[in-house]
Structures are given as structure tokens and as C-alpha cells.
Amino acid sequence: MALLWQLGAGLFGMLAAVLCYDTKVALGLGFGVVIVMLSTMLLGRRIHDAAAADVESGQRMLYAGAVMRFVFVLAALVMAYSLGLHLLAVAVGMVLSQAAMFFFAASGLRAQFKRPG
């Protein structure tokens, strides 16, 4: 469900970028959204695996996953630069996707702590 929020935010941002700027900016924004979506999927997989392991092993898995996601994001940024995408647009796409993830998590917390009646 969180990925759908990120995808929706990305599509909205890309549409706004196409209407206000040009397709190259929209592609950069979309690339940034995809980077964060893939990073979210990698994090989810690591959390799932770490939950099934003992505490010490789970911590190692989470730290290794953080390093892997960091390297992935750096490699994706290098790829975006080599493709000639606007890095500012890529960064905006990443922030937009993270904001969508924040609002998804906040809506879940609000529902969890809502008082009955």
C-alpha cells in the first residue's frame, strides 16, 4: 500500500513537471521516485528477514541492508547523472516519494490511536 502512495505522488509530480517544465525534468523526477520505491522494497525485505532471525543476527542484517541501500542510491544517482537527467529533479522526486511514505505512515498511526466513539 505504501508503494501505491509513492507511485501516486510520483505520477502527480511527473504530470506537474510535464505541464510546468519539460519531459526531461519529469523523467528525472520519476527516476527519483523509482529510486525511493526500490529502496523501500529493499528495506521491507530486510525487515521481514530480520524479524525472523535472532536479535544479533537481525541487527547485522539491518545494518547490511542500510549499507546496501546507501550504495544502491549512490549508484542510481551516478546513473541519473550519466543519463543526463536533472539531478535536482531526481532529488525532488526522492523527497516527494519520501513525503508520500511519511503521510502513509502518519495516516496509519492516526487510525491506530483514534479514540472510539
Backbone atoms as SQL, in Angstrom:
CREATE TABLE atoms (id INTEGER PRIMARY KEY, chain TEXT, resi INTEGER, resn TEXT, atom TEXT, x REAL, y REAL, z REAL);
INSERT INTO atoms VALUES
  (1, 'A', 1, 'MET', 'N', 0.814, -1.190, 0.000),
  (2, 'A', 1, 'MET', 'CA', 0.000, 0.000, 0.000),
  (3, 'A', 1, 'MET', 'C', 0.864, 1.262, 0.000),
  (4, 'A', 2, 'ALA', 'N', 1.968, 1.226, 0.736),
  (5, 'A', 2, 'ALA', 'CA', 2.861, 2.391, 0.785),
  (6, 'A', 2, 'ALA', 'C', 3.439, 2.690, -0.593),
  (7, 'A', 3, 'LEU', 'N', 3.727, 1.627, -1.336),
  (8, 'A', 3, 'LEU', 'CA', 4.265, 1.836, -2.685),
  (9, 'A', 3, 'LEU', 'C', 3.244, 2.515, -3.589),
  (10, 'A', 4, 'LEU', 'N', 1.967, 2.239, -3.369),
  (11, 'A', 4, 'LEU', 'CA', 0.934, 2.909, -4.157),
  (12, 'A', 4, 'LEU', 'C', 0.894, 4.406, -3.849),
  (13, 'A', 5, 'TRP', 'N', 1.068, 4.760, -2.584),
  (14, 'A', 5, 'TRP', 'CA', 1.129, 6.183, -2.211),
  (15, 'A', 5, 'TRP', 'C', 2.320, 6.834, -2.898),
  (16, 'A', 6, 'GLN', 'N', 3.465, 6.158, -2.893),
  (17, 'A', 6, 'GLN', 'CA', 4.649, 6.707, -3.534),
  (18, 'A', 6, 'GLN', 'C', 4.456, 6.827, -5.041),
  (19, 'A', 7, 'LEU', 'N', 3.846, 5.811, -5.634),
  (20, 'A', 7, 'LEU', 'CA', 3.591, 5.844, -7.071),
  (21, 'A', 7, 'LEU', 'C', 2.637, 6.981, -7.422),
  (22, 'A', 8, 'GLY', 'N', 1.587, 7.154, -6.624),
  (23, 'A', 8, 'GLY', 'CA', 0.643, 8.242, -6.876),
  (24, 'A', 8, 'GLY', 'C', 1.301, 9.601, -6.766),
  (25, 'A', 9, 'ALA', 'N', 2.132, 9.788, -5.756),
  (26, 'A', 9, 'ALA', 'CA', 2.847, 11.055, -5.599),
  (27, 'A', 9, 'ALA', 'C', 3.791, 11.281, -6.783),
  (28, 'A', 10, 'GLY', 'N', 4.436, 10.217, -7.221),
  (29, 'A', 10, 'GLY', 'CA', 5.343, 10.331, -8.356),
  (30, 'A', 10, 'GLY', 'C', 4.624, 10.681, -9.644),
  (31, 'A', 11, 'LEU', 'N', 3.500, 10.038, -9.891),
  (32, 'A', 11, 'LEU', 'CA', 2.738, 10.350, -11.101),
  (33, 'A', 11, 'LEU', 'C', 2.212, 11.779, -11.075),
  (34, 'A', 12, 'PHE', 'N', 1.747, 12.216, -9.906),
  (35, 'A', 12, 'PHE', 'CA', 1.286, 13.593, -9.769),
  (36, 'A', 12, 'PHE', 'C', 2.430, 14.576, -10.027),
  (37, 'A', 13, 'GLY', 'N', 3.595, 14.302, -9.441),
  (38, 'A', 13, 'GLY', 'CA', 4.752, 15.165, -9.652),
  (39, 'A', 13, 'GLY', 'C', 5.213, 15.177, -11.094),
  (40, 'A', 14, 'MET', 'N', 5.204, 14.015, -11.740),
  (41, 'A', 14, 'MET', 'CA', 5.607, 13.951, -13.142),
  (42, 'A', 14, 'MET', 'C', 4.639, 14.714, -14.028),
  (43, 'A', 15, 'LEU', 'N', 3.347, 14.599, -13.746),
  (44, 'A', 15, 'LEU', 'CA', 2.356, 15.354, -14.517),
  (45, 'A', 15, 'LEU', 'C', 2.570, 16.851, -14.353),
  (46, 'A', 16, 'ALA', 'N', 2.809, 17.287, -13.120),
  (47, 'A', 16, 'ALA', 'CA', 3.064, 18.708, -12.868),
  (48, 'A', 16, 'ALA', 'C', 4.340, 19.163, -13.573),
  (49, 'A', 17, 'ALA', 'N', 5.372, 18.310, -13.576),
  (50, 'A', 17, 'ALA', 'CA', 6.630, 18.673, -14.231),
  (51, 'A', 17, 'ALA', 'C', 6.462, 18.768, -15.744),
  (52, 'A', 18, 'VAL', 'N', 5.682, 17.877, -16.327),
  (53, 'A', 18, 'VAL', 'CA', 5.447, 17.931, -17.775),
  (54, 'A', 18, 'VAL', 'C', 4.669, 19.201, -18.129),
  (55, 'A', 19, 'LEU', 'N', 3.677, 19.532, -17.313),
  (56, 'A', 19, 'LEU', 'CA', 2.865, 20.716, -17.602),
  (57, 'A', 19, 'LEU', 'C', 3.634, 22.012, -17.374),
  (58, 'A', 20, 'CYS', 'N', 4.480, 22.063, -16.348),
  (59, 'A', 20, 'CYS', 'CA', 5.173, 23.306, -15.999),
  (60, 'A', 20, 'CYS', 'C', 6.565, 23.434, -16.605),
  (61, 'A', 21, 'TYR', 'N', 7.236, 22.321, -16.856),
  (62, 'A', 21, 'TYR', 'CA', 8.606, 22.389, -17.359),
  (63, 'A', 21, 'TYR', 'C', 8.731, 21.610, -18.662),
  (64, 'A', 22, 'ASP', 'N', 9.390, 20.470, -18.616),
  (65, 'A', 22, 'ASP', 'CA', 9.516, 19.645, -19.819),
  (66, 'A', 22, 'ASP', 'C', 9.663, 18.174, -19.431),
  (67, 'A', 23, 'THR', 'N', 9.764, 17.341, -20.432),
  (68, 'A', 23, 'THR', 'CA', 9.811, 15.901, -20.174),
  (69, 'A', 23, 'THR', 'C', 11.096, 15.460, -19.493),
  (70, 'A', 24, 'LYS', 'N', 12.192, 16.147, -19.736),
  (71, 'A', 24, 'LYS', 'CA', 13.449, 15.754, -19.108),
  (72, 'A', 24, 'LYS', 'C', 13.371, 15.938, -17.596),
  (73, 'A', 25, 'VAL', 'N', 12.741, 17.010, -17.164),
  (74, 'A', 25, 'VAL', 'CA', 12.551, 17.227, -15.727),
  (75, 'A', 25, 'VAL', 'C', 11.617, 16.155, -15.166),
  (76, 'A', 26, 'ALA', 'N', 10.544, 15.853, -15.895),
  (77, 'A', 26, 'ALA', 'CA', 9.594, 14.827, -15.451),
  (78, 'A', 26, 'ALA', 'C', 10.267, 13.463, -15.355),
  (79, 'A', 27, 'LEU', 'N', 11.135, 13.141, -16.302),
  (80, 'A', 27, 'LEU', 'CA', 11.850, 11.863, -16.251),
  (81, 'A', 27, 'LEU', 'C', 12.787, 11.804, -15.051),
  (82, 'A', 28, 'GLY', 'N', 13.460, 12.901, -14.757),
  (83, 'A', 28, 'GLY', 'CA', 14.316, 12.951, -13.585),
  (84, 'A', 28, 'GLY', 'C', 13.522, 12.761, -12.307),
  (85, 'A', 29, 'LEU', 'N', 12.373, 13.421, -12.231),
  (86, 'A', 29, 'LEU', 'CA', 11.511, 13.283, -11.057),
  (87, 'A', 29, 'LEU', 'C', 11.031, 11.841, -10.911),
  (88, 'A', 30, 'GLY', 'N', 10.607, 11.248, -12.012),
  (89, 'A', 30, 'GLY', 'CA', 10.165, 9.855, -11.980),
  (90, 'A', 30, 'GLY', 'C', 11.281, 8.907, -11.589),
  (91, 'A', 31, 'PHE', 'N', 12.494, 9.200, -12.042),
  (92, 'A', 31, 'PHE', 'CA', 13.643, 8.373, -11.685),
  (93, 'A', 31, 'PHE', 'C', 13.890, 8.436, -10.178),
  (94, 'A', 32, 'GLY', 'N', 13.768, 9.628, -9.604),
  (95, 'A', 32, 'GLY', 'CA', 13.934, 9.781, -8.161),
  (96, 'A', 32, 'GLY', 'C', 12.896, 9.000, -7.379),
  (97, 'A', 33, 'VAL', 'N', 11.667, 9.022, -7.868),
  (98, 'A', 33, 'VAL', 'CA', 10.589, 8.266, -7.210),
  (99, 'A', 33, 'VAL', 'C', 10.879, 6.770, -7.275),
  (100, 'A', 34, 'VAL', 'N', 11.337, 6.299, -8.409),
  (101, 'A', 34, 'VAL', 'CA', 11.658, 4.871, -8.558),
  (102, 'A', 34, 'VAL', 'C', 12.804, 4.471, -7.631),
  (103, 'A', 35, 'ILE', 'N', 13.794, 5.344, -7.473),
  (104, 'A', 35, 'ILE', 'CA', 14.902, 5.045, -6.556),
  (105, 'A', 35, 'ILE', 'C', 14.365, 4.796, -5.150),
  (106, 'A', 36, 'VAL', 'N', 13.500, 5.686, -4.681),
  (107, 'A', 36, 'VAL', 'CA', 12.982, 5.550, -3.314),
  (108, 'A', 36, 'VAL', 'C', 12.042, 4.351, -3.213),
  (109, 'A', 37, 'MET', 'N', 11.250, 4.086, -4.246),
  (110, 'A', 37, 'MET', 'CA', 10.362, 2.919, -4.203),
  (111, 'A', 37, 'MET', 'C', 11.171, 1.630, -4.106),
  (112, 'A', 38, 'LEU', 'N', 12.230, 1.518, -4.891),
  (113, 'A', 38, 'LEU', 'CA', 13.066, 0.319, -4.826),
  (114, 'A', 38, 'LEU', 'C', 13.777, 0.217, -3.482),
  (115, 'A', 39, 'SER', 'N', 14.208, 1.358, -2.960),
  (116, 'A', 39, 'SER', 'CA', 14.840, 1.360, -1.641),
  (117, 'A', 39, 'SER', 'C', 13.847, 0.935, -0.560),
  (118, 'A', 40, 'THR', 'N', 12.595, 1.366, -0.687),
  (119, 'A', 40, 'THR', 'CA', 11.553, 0.953, 0.251),
  (120, 'A', 40, 'THR', 'C', 11.326, -0.549, 0.183),
  (121, 'A', 41, 'MET', 'N', 11.328, -1.093, -1.020),
  (122, 'A', 41, 'MET', 'CA', 11.149, -2.540, -1.163),
  (123, 'A', 41, 'MET', 'C', 12.319, -3.305, -0.552),
  (124, 'A', 42, 'LEU', 'N', 13.541, -2.793, -0.753),
  (125, 'A', 42, 'LEU', 'CA', 14.708, -3.439, -0.147),
  (126, 'A', 42, 'LEU', 'C', 14.625, -3.390, 1.373),
  (127, 'A', 43, 'LEU', 'N', 14.207, -2.251, 1.920),
  (128, 'A', 43, 'LEU', 'CA', 14.070, -2.129, 3.368),
  (129, 'A', 43, 'LEU', 'C', 13.011, -3.087, 3.897),
  (130, 'A', 44, 'GLY', 'N', 11.881, -3.175, 3.221),
  (131, 'A', 44, 'GLY', 'CA', 10.821, -4.078, 3.653),
  (132, 'A', 44, 'GLY', 'C', 11.271, -5.525, 3.680),
  (133, 'A', 45, 'ARG', 'N', 12.033, -5.913, 2.677),
  (134, 'A', 45, 'ARG', 'CA', 12.540, -7.286, 2.636),
  (135, 'A', 45, 'ARG', 'C', 13.503, -7.552, 3.790),
  (136, 'A', 46, 'ARG', 'N', 14.376, -6.572, 4.071),
  (137, 'A', 46, 'ARG', 'CA', 15.326, -6.731, 5.176),
  (138, 'A', 46, 'ARG', 'C', 14.614, -6.822, 6.517),
  (139, 'A', 47, 'ILE', 'N', 13.599, -5.980, 6.715),
  (140, 'A', 47, 'ILE', 'CA', 12.861, -6.007, 7.983),
  (141, 'A', 47, 'ILE', 'C', 12.160, -7.351, 8.148),
  (142, 'A', 48, 'HIS', 'N', 11.589, -7.848, 7.075),
  (143, 'A', 48, 'HIS', 'CA', 10.916, -9.152, 7.127),
  (144, 'A', 48, 'HIS', 'C', 11.898, -10.258, 7.488),
  (145, 'A', 49, 'ASP', 'N', 13.064, -10.239, 6.864),
  (146, 'A', 49, 'ASP', 'CA', 14.079, -11.264, 7.157),
  (147, 'A', 49, 'ASP', 'C', 14.631, -11.124, 8.570),
  (148, 'A', 50, 'ALA', 'N', 14.848, -9.871, 9.005),
  (149, 'A', 50, 'ALA', 'CA', 15.420, -9.639, 10.334),
  (150, 'A', 50, 'ALA', 'C', 14.442, -10.018, 11.436),
  (151, 'A', 51, 'ALA', 'N', 13.162, -9.876, 11.190),
  (152, 'A', 51, 'ALA', 'CA', 12.159, -10.229, 12.199),
  (153, 'A', 51, 'ALA', 'C', 12.150, -11.729, 12.467),
  (154, 'A', 52, 'ALA', 'N', 12.512, -12.515, 11.465),
  (155, 'A', 52, 'ALA', 'CA', 12.508, -13.965, 11.625),
  (156, 'A', 52, 'ALA', 'C', 13.799, -14.486, 12.256),
  (157, 'A', 53, 'ALA', 'N', 14.812, -13.619, 12.350),
  (158, 'A', 53, 'ALA', 'CA', 16.108, -14.053, 12.885),
  (159, 'A', 53, 'ALA', 'C', 16.229, -13.659, 14.360),
  (160, 'A', 54, 'ASP', 'N', 17.287, -14.167, 15.009),
  (161, 'A', 54, 'ASP', 'CA', 17.536, -13.755, 16.399),
  (162, 'A', 54, 'ASP', 'C', 17.997, -12.294, 16.409),
  (163, 'A', 55, 'VAL', 'N', 18.059, -11.692, 17.586),
  (164, 'A', 55, 'VAL', 'CA', 18.287, -10.250, 17.713),
  (165, 'A', 55, 'VAL', 'C', 19.620, -9.815, 17.116),
  (166, 'A', 56, 'GLU', 'N', 20.682, -10.493, 17.472),
  (167, 'A', 56, 'GLU', 'CA', 22.005, -10.096, 16.990),
  (168, 'A', 56, 'GLU', 'C', 22.123, -10.260, 15.480),
  (169, 'A', 57, 'SER', 'N', 21.644, -11.360, 14.968),
  (170, 'A', 57, 'SER', 'CA', 21.669, -11.593, 13.530),
  (171, 'A', 57, 'SER', 'C', 20.765, -10.595, 12.806),
  (172, 'A', 58, 'GLY', 'N', 19.615, -10.287, 13.414),
  (173, 'A', 58, 'GLY', 'CA', 18.705, -9.313, 12.820),
  (174, 'A', 58, 'GLY', 'C', 19.330, -7.937, 12.729),
  (175, 'A', 59, 'GLN', 'N', 20.085, -7.538, 13.758),
  (176, 'A', 59, 'GLN', 'CA', 20.772, -6.247, 13.725),
  (177, 'A', 59, 'GLN', 'C', 21.797, -6.202, 12.601),
  (178, 'A', 60, 'ARG', 'N', 22.561, -7.263, 12.468),
  (179, 'A', 60, 'ARG', 'CA', 23.551, -7.321, 11.387),
  (180, 'A', 60, 'ARG', 'C', 22.867, -7.221, 10.027),
  (181, 'A', 61, 'MET', 'N', 21.729, -7.897, 9.888),
  (182, 'A', 61, 'MET', 'CA', 21.004, -7.856, 8.618),
  (183, 'A', 61, 'MET', 'C', 20.515, -6.441, 8.320),
  (184, 'A', 62, 'LEU', 'N', 20.022, -5.735, 9.333),
  (185, 'A', 62, 'LEU', 'CA', 19.534, -4.375, 9.131),
  (186, 'A', 62, 'LEU', 'C', 20.671, -3.420, 8.774),
  (187, 'A', 63, 'TYR', 'N', 21.832, -3.563, 9.454),
  (188, 'A', 63, 'TYR', 'CA', 22.985, -2.719, 9.130),
  (189, 'A', 63, 'TYR', 'C', 23.487, -3.002, 7.714),
  (190, 'A', 64, 'ALA', 'N', 23.554, -4.272, 7.351),
  (191, 'A', 64, 'ALA', 'CA', 23.984, -4.627, 5.998),
  (192, 'A', 64, 'ALA', 'C', 22.997, -4.086, 4.964),
  (193, 'A', 65, 'GLY', 'N', 21.721, -4.120, 5.295),
  (194, 'A', 65, 'GLY', 'CA', 20.713, -3.576, 4.394),
  (195, 'A', 65, 'GLY', 'C', 20.840, -2.075, 4.234),
  (196, 'A', 66, 'ALA', 'N', 21.200, -1.369, 5.311),
  (197, 'A', 66, 'ALA', 'CA', 21.388, 0.080, 5.230),
  (198, 'A', 66, 'ALA', 'C', 22.560, 0.419, 4.313),
  (199, 'A', 67, 'VAL', 'N', 23.645, -0.346, 4.443),
  (200, 'A', 67, 'VAL', 'CA', 24.797, -0.132, 3.572),
  (201, 'A', 67, 'VAL', 'C', 24.414, -0.428, 2.120),
  (202, 'A', 68, 'MET', 'N', 23.686, -1.508, 1.924),
  (203, 'A', 68, 'MET', 'CA', 23.276, -1.880, 0.566),
  (204, 'A', 68, 'MET', 'C', 22.390, -0.797, -0.057),
  (205, 'A', 69, 'ARG', 'N', 21.449, -0.254, 0.720),
  (206, 'A', 69, 'ARG', 'CA', 20.579, 0.803, 0.195),
  (207, 'A', 69, 'ARG', 'C', 21.368, 2.079, -0.097),
  (208, 'A', 70, 'PHE', 'N', 22.346, 2.389, 0.754),
  (209, 'A', 70, 'PHE', 'CA', 23.182, 3.571, 0.522),
  (210, 'A', 70, 'PHE', 'C', 23.951, 3.439, -0.794),
  (211, 'A', 71, 'VAL', 'N', 24.570, 2.293, -0.996),
  (212, 'A', 71, 'VAL', 'CA', 25.323, 2.052, -2.232),
  (213, 'A', 71, 'VAL', 'C', 24.378, 2.067, -3.432),
  (214, 'A', 72, 'PHE', 'N', 23.189, 1.490, -3.270),
  (215, 'A', 72, 'PHE', 'CA', 22.203, 1.488, -4.349),
  (216, 'A', 72, 'PHE', 'C', 21.818, 2.913, -4.743),
  (217, 'A', 73, 'VAL', 'N', 21.552, 3.760, -3.752),
  (218, 'A', 73, 'VAL', 'CA', 21.157, 5.147, -4.046),
  (219, 'A', 73, 'VAL', 'C', 22.312, 5.892, -4.719),
  (220, 'A', 74, 'LEU', 'N', 23.538, 5.706, -4.238),
  (221, 'A', 74, 'LEU', 'CA', 24.680, 6.353, -4.880),
  (222, 'A', 74, 'LEU', 'C', 24.840, 5.903, -6.331),
  (223, 'A', 75, 'ALA', 'N', 24.725, 4.606, -6.566),
  (224, 'A', 75, 'ALA', 'CA', 24.844, 4.083, -7.933),
  (225, 'A', 75, 'ALA', 'C', 23.718, 4.621, -8.812),
  (226, 'A', 76, 'ALA', 'N', 22.517, 4.722, -8.270),
  (227, 'A', 76, 'ALA', 'CA', 21.387, 5.251, -9.043),
  (228, 'A', 76, 'ALA', 'C', 21.598, 6.721, -9.377),
  (229, 'A', 77, 'LEU', 'N', 22.173, 7.485, -8.445),
  (230, 'A', 77, 'LEU', 'CA', 22.452, 8.896, -8.727),
  (231, 'A', 77, 'LEU', 'C', 23.530, 9.049, -9.797),
  (232, 'A', 78, 'VAL', 'N', 24.530, 8.188, -9.752),
  (233, 'A', 78, 'VAL', 'CA', 25.556, 8.206, -10.802),
  (234, 'A', 78, 'VAL', 'C', 24.924, 7.853, -12.146),
  (235, 'A', 79, 'MET', 'N', 24.020, 6.886, -12.148),
  (236, 'A', 79, 'MET', 'CA', 23.327, 6.513, -13.380),
  (237, 'A', 79, 'MET', 'C', 22.475, 7.677, -13.893),
  (238, 'A', 80, 'ALA', 'N', 21.774, 8.363, -12.993),
  (239, 'A', 80, 'ALA', 'CA', 20.949, 9.504, -13.397),
  (240, 'A', 80, 'ALA', 'C', 21.811, 10.597, -14.014),
  (241, 'A', 81, 'TYR', 'N', 22.967, 10.850, -13.419),
  (242, 'A', 81, 'TYR', 'CA', 23.885, 11.852, -13.954),
  (243, 'A', 81, 'TYR', 'C', 24.394, 11.437, -15.332),
  (244, 'A', 82, 'SER', 'N', 24.748, 10.170, -15.470),
  (245, 'A', 82, 'SER', 'CA', 25.272, 9.705, -16.761),
  (246, 'A', 82, 'SER', 'C', 24.199, 9.685, -17.846),
  (247, 'A', 83, 'LEU', 'N', 22.928, 9.559, -17.442),
  (248, 'A', 83, 'LEU', 'CA', 21.835, 9.620, -18.412),
  (249, 'A', 83, 'LEU', 'C', 21.461, 11.055, -18.777),
  (250, 'A', 84, 'GLY', 'N', 22.044, 12.009, -18.078),
  (251, 'A', 84, 'GLY', 'CA', 21.773, 13.409, -18.373),
  (252, 'A', 84, 'GLY', 'C', 20.501, 13.942, -17.742),
  (253, 'A', 85, 'LEU', 'N', 20.016, 13.262, -16.710),
  (254, 'A', 85, 'LEU', 'CA', 18.809, 13.740, -16.028),
  (255, 'A', 85, 'LEU', 'C', 19.170, 14.894, -15.096),
  (256, 'A', 86, 'HIS', 'N', 18.213, 15.768, -14.857),
  (257, 'A', 86, 'HIS', 'CA', 18.424, 16.869, -13.919),
  (258, 'A', 86, 'HIS', 'C', 18.475, 16.297, -12.505),
  (259, 'A', 87, 'LEU', 'N', 19.624, 16.446, -11.844),
  (260, 'A', 87, 'LEU', 'CA', 19.770, 15.871, -10.509),
  (261, 'A', 87, 'LEU', 'C', 18.862, 16.553, -9.490),
  (262, 'A', 88, 'LEU', 'N', 18.559, 17.832, -9.706),
  (263, 'A', 88, 'LEU', 'CA', 17.615, 18.496, -8.813),
  (264, 'A', 88, 'LEU', 'C', 16.229, 17.867, -8.953),
  (265, 'A', 89, 'ALA', 'N', 15.838, 17.548, -10.171),
  (266, 'A', 89, 'ALA', 'CA', 14.543, 16.884, -10.381),
  (267, 'A', 89, 'ALA', 'C', 14.543, 15.492, -9.754),
  (268, 'A', 90, 'VAL', 'N', 15.659, 14.788, -9.837),
  (269, 'A', 90, 'VAL', 'CA', 15.774, 13.476, -9.197),
  (270, 'A', 90, 'VAL', 'C', 15.608, 13.625, -7.690),
  (271, 'A', 91, 'ALA', 'N', 16.266, 14.639, -7.120),
  (272, 'A', 91, 'ALA', 'CA', 16.166, 14.874, -5.674),
  (273, 'A', 91, 'ALA', 'C', 14.732, 15.242, -5.285),
  (274, 'A', 92, 'VAL', 'N', 14.068, 16.051, -6.104),
  (275, 'A', 92, 'VAL', 'CA', 12.673, 16.412, -5.821),
  (276, 'A', 92, 'VAL', 'C', 11.794, 15.170, -5.852),
  (277, 'A', 93, 'GLY', 'N', 12.018, 14.278, -6.808),
  (278, 'A', 93, 'GLY', 'CA', 11.270, 13.031, -6.871),
  (279, 'A', 93, 'GLY', 'C', 11.496, 12.166, -5.650),
  (280, 'A', 94, 'MET', 'N', 12.737, 12.141, -5.163),
  (281, 'A', 94, 'MET', 'CA', 13.044, 11.357, -3.966),
  (282, 'A', 94, 'MET', 'C', 12.344, 11.947, -2.745),
  (283, 'A', 95, 'VAL', 'N', 12.368, 13.270, -2.623),
  (284, 'A', 95, 'VAL', 'CA', 11.711, 13.920, -1.487),
  (285, 'A', 95, 'VAL', 'C', 10.200, 13.728, -1.562),
  (286, 'A', 96, 'LEU', 'N', 9.645, 13.849, -2.756),
  (287, 'A', 96, 'LEU', 'CA', 8.205, 13.661, -2.940),
  (288, 'A', 96, 'LEU', 'C', 7.780, 12.251, -2.541),
  (289, 'A', 97, 'SER', 'N', 8.572, 11.280, -2.930),
  (290, 'A', 97, 'SER', 'CA', 8.265, 9.894, -2.590),
  (291, 'A', 97, 'SER', 'C', 8.396, 9.645, -1.090),
  (292, 'A', 98, 'GLN', 'N', 9.405, 10.240, -0.466),
  (293, 'A', 98, 'GLN', 'CA', 9.564, 10.092, 0.987),
  (294, 'A', 98, 'GLN', 'C', 8.414, 10.782, 1.720),
  (295, 'A', 99, 'ALA', 'N', 7.967, 11.932, 1.205),
  (296, 'A', 99, 'ALA', 'CA', 6.835, 12.624, 1.827),
  (297, 'A', 99, 'ALA', 'C', 5.582, 11.770, 1.746),
  (298, 'A', 100, 'ALA', 'N', 5.369, 11.112, 0.618),
  (299, 'A', 100, 'ALA', 'CA', 4.210, 10.225, 0.484),
  (300, 'A', 100, 'ALA', 'C', 4.301, 9.083, 1.492),
  (301, 'A', 101, 'MET', 'N', 5.499, 8.558, 1.690),
  (302, 'A', 101, 'MET', 'CA', 5.694, 7.489, 2.671),
  (303, 'A', 101, 'MET', 'C', 5.403, 7.990, 4.080),
  (304, 'A', 102, 'PHE', 'N', 5.822, 9.233, 4.379),
  (305, 'A', 102, 'PHE', 'CA', 5.564, 9.821, 5.690),
  (306, 'A', 102, 'PHE', 'C', 4.060, 9.958, 5.925),
  (307, 'A', 103, 'PHE', 'N', 3.334, 10.470, 4.938),
  (308, 'A', 103, 'PHE', 'CA', 1.897, 10.647, 5.110),
  (309, 'A', 103, 'PHE', 'C', 1.166, 9.314, 5.204),
  (310, 'A', 104, 'PHE', 'N', 1.664, 8.302, 4.498),
  (311, 'A', 104, 'PHE', 'CA', 1.088, 6.963, 4.626),
  (312, 'A', 104, 'PHE', 'C', 1.265, 6.442, 6.048),
  (313, 'A', 105, 'ALA', 'N', 2.471, 6.588, 6.588),
  (314, 'A', 105, 'ALA', 'CA', 2.734, 6.117, 7.952),
  (315, 'A', 105, 'ALA', 'C', 1.946, 6.931, 8.975),
  (316, 'A', 106, 'ALA', 'N', 1.843, 8.232, 8.766),
  (317, 'A', 106, 'ALA', 'CA', 1.105, 9.082, 9.699),
  (318, 'A', 106, 'ALA', 'C', -0.386, 8.746, 9.701),
  (319, 'A', 107, 'SER', 'N', -0.925, 8.423, 8.538),
  (320, 'A', 107, 'SER', 'CA', -2.345, 8.056, 8.496),
  (321, 'A', 107, 'SER', 'C', -2.588, 6.743, 9.218),
  (322, 'A', 108, 'GLY', 'N', -1.646, 5.824, 9.148),
  (323, 'A', 108, 'GLY', 'CA', -1.772, 4.565, 9.876),
  (324, 'A', 108, 'GLY', 'C', -1.681, 4.773, 11.376),
  (325, 'A', 109, 'LEU', 'N', -0.808, 5.661, 11.809),
  (326, 'A', 109, 'LEU', 'CA', -0.692, 5.949, 13.243),
  (327, 'A', 109, 'LEU', 'C', -1.939, 6.659, 13.763),
  (328, 'A', 110, 'ARG', 'N', -2.461, 7.586, 12.959),
  (329, 'A', 110, 'ARG', 'CA', -3.657, 8.304, 13.380),
  (330, 'A', 110, 'ARG', 'C', -4.828, 7.335, 13.555),
  (331, 'A', 111, 'ALA', 'N', -4.955, 6.385, 12.644),
  (332, 'A', 111, 'ALA', 'CA', -6.024, 5.398, 12.743),
  (333, 'A', 111, 'ALA', 'C', -5.816, 4.484, 13.953),
  (334, 'A', 112, 'GLN', 'N', -4.578, 4.196, 14.257),
  (335, 'A', 112, 'GLN', 'CA', -4.264, 3.316, 15.391),
  (336, 'A', 112, 'GLN', 'C', -4.602, 3.969, 16.716),
  (337, 'A', 113, 'PHE', 'N', -4.403, 5.272, 16.834),
  (338, 'A', 113, 'PHE', 'CA', -4.621, 5.948, 18.097),
  (339, 'A', 113, 'PHE', 'C', -5.935, 6.715, 18.154),
  (340, 'A', 114, 'LYS', 'N', -6.801, 6.505, 17.187),
  (341, 'A', 114, 'LYS', 'CA', -8.094, 7.183, 17.185),
  (342, 'A', 114, 'LYS', 'C', -8.951, 6.631, 18.338),
  (343, 'A', 115, 'ARG', 'N', -9.555, 7.544, 19.042),
  (344, 'A', 115, 'ARG', 'CA', -10.394, 7.152, 20.185),
  (345, 'A', 115, 'ARG', 'C', -11.747, 6.651, 19.696),
  (346, 'A', 116, 'PRO', 'N', -12.218, 5.582, 20.304),
  (347, 'A', 116, 'PRO', 'CA', -13.542, 5.069, 19.897),
  (348, 'A', 116, 'PRO', 'C', -14.652, 6.012, 20.366),
  (349, 'A', 117, 'GLY', 'N', -15.711, 6.079, 19.534),
  (350, 'A', 117, 'GLY', 'CA', -16.926, 6.809, 19.891),
  (351, 'A', 117, 'GLY', 'C', -16.711, 8.236, 19.933);
